């Protein structure tokens, strides 16, 4: 049987940022619950867009899905789920490559790499 959490995580679109409505739809958690969880779980920290809308990352959604699993399926208390979620503080290495599809980002990284190579040559 396929793990439900893994199935939900694989259904997260490949985007950099998500609005609260998208997160609610993907995670099947109502927006007011998401806002409440933000106050309880400091690890969920959506940024605000220029229009003051919450924007979540894929990592935020993965954590939300895990919180939902802990609270609703595993029947953890809020405090118990907070302790368990503390393990999510360091993102896995594979999450660091989330935005390499963006052409501008690739050009910036290439430029930084060139600068570092030049510095390395200067240092001998």
C-alpha positions as CSV (number, residue, x, y, z in Angstrom):
1,X,0.0,0.0,0.0
2,X,1.4,3.4,-1.0
3,X,2.1,5.9,1.9
4,X,-0.6,8.6,1.7
5,X,1.8,11.3,2.7
6,X,4.2,10.4,-0.1
7,X,1.4,10.4,-2.6
8,X,0.2,13.8,-1.5
9,X,3.8,15.2,-1.7
10,X,4.3,13.9,-5.2
11,X,1.1,15.7,-6.2
12,X,2.5,19.1,-5.3
13,X,3.1,21.1,-8.5
14,X,6.6,22.1,-9.4
15,X,6.3,25.8,-8.5
16,X,8.4,28.1,-6.3
17,X,5.5,29.7,-4.4
18,X,1.8,28.9,-3.6
19,X,-1.0,31.0,-2.4
20,X,-3.0,29.9,0.6
21,X,-6.0,28.7,-1.5
22,X,-3.6,26.4,-3.5
23,X,-2.1,25.1,-0.3
24,X,-5.6,24.5,1.1
25,X,-6.6,22.5,-2.0
26,X,-3.3,20.5,-2.1
27,X,-3.2,19.7,1.6
28,X,-7.0,19.5,2.0
29,X,-6.7,21.8,5.1
30,X,-9.0,24.8,5.3
31,X,-7.3,28.2,5.1
32,X,-8.3,29.3,8.6
33,X,-6.7,26.1,9.9
34,X,-3.5,26.9,8.0
35,X,-3.4,30.4,9.5
36,X,-3.9,28.9,13.0
37,X,-1.1,26.3,12.4
38,X,1.2,29.2,11.4
39,X,0.8,30.6,14.9
40,X,1.4,27.2,16.6
41,X,4.2,25.8,14.4
42,X,6.8,28.5,13.8
43,X,8.5,26.3,11.2
44,X,5.6,27.2,8.8
45,X,6.6,30.7,7.8
46,X,4.9,31.9,4.6
47,X,6.3,35.1,3.2
48,X,4.0,38.0,2.2
49,X,3.8,39.0,-1.5
50,X,3.7,42.6,-2.6
51,X,-0.1,42.4,-2.4
52,X,0.2,41.1,1.2
53,X,-0.9,37.6,0.3
54,X,0.7,34.6,2.0
55,X,3.0,32.7,-0.3
56,X,4.1,29.2,0.8
57,X,7.0,27.1,-0.4
58,X,6.9,23.5,-1.3
59,X,8.7,22.8,1.9
60,X,5.9,24.6,3.8
61,X,3.4,22.3,2.1
62,X,5.3,19.2,3.0
63,X,5.4,20.2,6.6
64,X,1.7,21.0,6.6
65,X,0.9,17.6,5.2
66,X,3.0,16.0,7.9
67,X,1.3,18.1,10.6
68,X,-2.1,17.0,9.2
69,X,-1.0,13.4,9.3
70,X,0.3,13.7,12.9
71,X,-2.8,15.4,14.2
72,X,-5.5,13.6,12.3
73,X,-4.2,10.2,11.5
74,X,-1.7,9.5,14.2
75,X,-3.8,11.4,16.8
76,X,-0.9,13.4,18.3
77,X,-1.7,16.3,20.5
78,X,-0.7,19.7,19.4
79,X,2.3,19.7,21.7
80,X,3.3,16.2,20.6
81,X,3.1,17.2,16.9
82,X,5.2,20.3,17.7
83,X,7.9,18.1,19.1
84,X,7.8,15.7,16.2
85,X,7.8,18.5,13.6
86,X,11.0,20.0,15.2
87,X,12.8,17.3,13.3
88,X,11.9,19.2,10.0
89,X,14.1,22.2,10.8
90,X,16.9,21.3,8.4
91,X,15.8,20.8,4.8
92,X,17.0,17.7,3.1
93,X,19.8,18.2,0.6
94,X,17.5,17.4,-2.4
95,X,15.2,20.3,-1.4
96,X,18.0,22.8,-2.1
97,X,17.8,22.3,-5.8
98,X,14.1,23.4,-6.1
99,X,14.5,26.4,-8.4
100,X,17.0,25.4,-11.0
101,X,14.4,25.4,-13.8
102,X,14.4,29.2,-13.8
103,X,16.7,30.6,-16.6
104,X,17.5,33.8,-14.7
105,X,18.6,31.7,-11.7
106,X,20.8,29.5,-13.8
107,X,22.5,32.6,-15.3
108,X,23.1,34.1,-11.8
109,X,24.6,30.8,-10.6
110,X,26.8,30.6,-13.7
111,X,28.0,34.1,-13.1
112,X,28.7,33.4,-9.4
113,X,30.6,30.2,-10.4
114,X,32.7,32.2,-12.9
115,X,33.5,34.8,-10.3
116,X,34.5,32.1,-7.8
117,X,36.8,30.5,-10.4
118,X,38.4,33.8,-11.1
119,X,39.0,34.3,-7.4
120,X,40.5,30.8,-7.1
121,X,42.9,31.6,-10.0
122,X,44.0,34.8,-8.3
123,X,44.7,33.0,-5.1
124,X,46.9,30.5,-6.8
